[in-house]
Amino acid sequence: MKVYFAPQSRAVRTVWLLEEIGLNYELERFTLGQKEMRGPEYAKVNPNGRVPTLIDDDVTISESTAIAQYLGAKYAPELTAGPEDQNFAMYLQWLHYAEGMIMPPINNYVVETILLSPERRNDEIAARSMKLLNRTLGAVESHMEDREFIAGNFNICDTITGHSVIISRRLGADFSNLPNLSAYADRLEGRAAFQAADNA
């Protein structure tokens, strides 16, 4: 099993889940923005030039949430939920909350504060993105009241939406009035599998 990977990217989610499951894998490393990610060789693997991409025998799959669903269904059903589970609707909602709500303002904020050259950055867009990010985190804060993990026991939702919560805090989102999320992020960052992925 091979993972095309870059540190500080959504690929951390994939490696985190592989570590949680205990599967063997090898990393094909990039750094974000590396020209080889847009080159012809990697385009054969992922035409979008993004990470993560997972190769599992004859299967090639990209998009971190899709990879998580694939790995969970094939190798760790105990980390997923199905229609028969009481938390199924909650599981689906929070599995997709990261990409639907949290990551769009993160993406805009990162572009305006990190990726663009200083003369091209727009402070107004960055501030508006952070304001929206803080609002989307408020919904997770309310949901996490009296919960240890986001949808029942620890599952793939935590490697997706939980990861976006961790990234939000690292980017400077206001956690001063988010005690539930602060404790949640601390729990996730304390997991050995997360630490292995974070340091990969």
N, C-alpha and C positions, 0 to 999 in steps of 0.2 A: 504494500500500500504506500502510495506516494502523495505528499501534500506539497503543492506549490504555495510558498509561504513568504510573508514579509512581516517583520516585527511591527508592533503598534498598528496592526490592521485587523480586519475582520477574520483573517486567517488564524489569529490567536484563538478564536472560538472553536475552530475545527480541531486544533491541536489539543486544546483543553478537553474537549469531549473525547478524543482518542485516548488521552491520559486517564480520564475518568473510567472509560470502558476497559482500559488495559490492553489495547490493540497495539501491535508493532507497526511502525511506519518509518518512512524516511522523508526528510525535508529537502526540497529543492528551493534554495533560498534566493530571495530578491531583497533589495531595499526599495521602499516606495519611491516611485519616480525613475527607477533604473531603466535605462533605454531598452534593455533586453526584454522587459515586460511588454514592450510594444513591437518587438522584433518578430521576424517571420517564423522562427522556431517555436516560440511560445504561442504565437497565433494559431498554430496547428492544434494546440492543446486548449486554449481559451481565446477565441477571436476578439474578445473584449479587452484582453491584456490586463485582467484583474486577478487578484487573489482573494480568497483561496480557490484552488481547484484541487479536487481529490481524484486520484486514479486508484481504483480497486479492481484488480484483474482486468476484465474487459469493459469496466464501467468508468466513464469520465463524467464528473459532475461538478458544477460550480454553483455559486450563491450559497453563502454560509448557512442560511436557514434551511435550504433544501438539503445541503450536506448533512446537517444535524438530523433532519427527519429521516434521511436515508440510513445513516449510521445507527440511529435509534431503532428503526424498524428492522434492520438486518441483524444487528449485533447486540442491541441492548433494549429490548422491549420494555424492561422494567423502568427505563428512563423516558418512556413515552406514555401517552394515554389514548384510549380508544373510545368509541361511542358508548361502550358499556361502563365506562368509568364515571364516577360522580363529578369529577373535576374536568370532564372533557371540554366543555365549552370554555371554561376558564383557561385551560391549557392552550387551546387554539388562540384565544384572544391575546394572551400574553406572549405566546410564541411569536406572533406577528407584530406585536406592539413596537418592538425595537425599530424595525425597518419602516413601519408605517408612520410612527410619531416621533421617536427619539433621534434617529439617525439623520433625517433631513436637516434639522437645524444644526446638528453637529457637523454635517458635511459643509454647510454654508459657513459656519464659524471657522472651521479648519482652513477652508479656502481663503477666507478674508484675513486670517491672522497668521497663517503658516505657509501656505502654498504659493500665494501670490507674492510678487516682489513688493517691497514697501510702497513704492510709488503708485502701485495699482490697487492697493487695498482700500476698502471702503469701511470706515469705522461705524457708520450708521447701519450698514448691513450686518456687521459683526455684532453690534449691540442688540439689534432686533432679533438676530438668531439666538443669542444667549437668553434673551427674555422669553422667547418661545420655548427654548429648551427647558428653562426653569419651570414653565407652566406645564409642559408635558410630564416632567418628573413629579409634579404635584399629584397627578393621578396615581402614579405608582406608589408614592408615599402613603396615600389614603388606603390603597389596596393592601399594603404590607402591614397594616395595623394587626397585631397579634398573629402574624404569619412569620415563619422562619424562612420559607422559600416561596416562590411566586405562584405556584400552582400545585399545592399539596406537597409531597416529598420532593427532594431535589430531582430535577429532570432536565431535559434539553432546553426548556424555557430559560432556565437560569444561566445556561451557557450563551444564550442569545441576548435576551433582554437584560439579564444580569450583567453581561459584559458591557452593554451600552450604558448601564448605570455607572459602572466603574470608570469607563472612559469619560463620562460626563463630569464626574468628580475630578478626575485628573486634568480636565481642560479648564477647570475653575468654575463650574456651575455652583450656584449658591446652595450648599447643603446645611446652612446654619439652622434652618427650621425644618429639616428633614431627618428627624431622629430614626425613623423606621428604615429609611433608605441608607442612612449612614451605617446602621448596624448590619443591614443586609449586605452592603458592599464590603464591610469588614469581614463578614462570614465567608463571602465568596473569595476574597483575596487571601484568606487564611487557608484555603484548600490546597493541598499539595499538588493536585492536578493543575489547578490554575497557575500556581507559581511556576511549575515546569513549563507551561505554555508561555507564560509571560516572559520567561527568561530564555526561551528557545532561540 
